[in-house]
Amino acid sequence: MYSARDRVEQEEWLAEMNRAADSLELGADAKSTAEDLFLSNVPESERSKPAVAAAALYAAALLSGEERAQTEVADAMDVSRLSVQQRWKPLLEEAGFRPPTW
């Protein structure tokens, strides 16, 4: 879980995620879930934050039934598709979900 301070400290990344979610035309549920996934798994390294934010968006889109391609999400967040691919399943597992095996 995360604190209100986490939300304030990560305001820049949450705004970037919101911008990307808008460009992907994701709904409010997907946006909220993406924020929760990101804030619950914020990496220490600034360098890793874009990839984790993108993976959170991708995973949230899946959970909300608004599937988007990994490439679309990666492009919206300006990261590589591989960054999304490597991180989305661990994010779901950390949140208590069982990711698909495909």
Beta strands, then each sheet from edge to edge (+ up, - down):
end
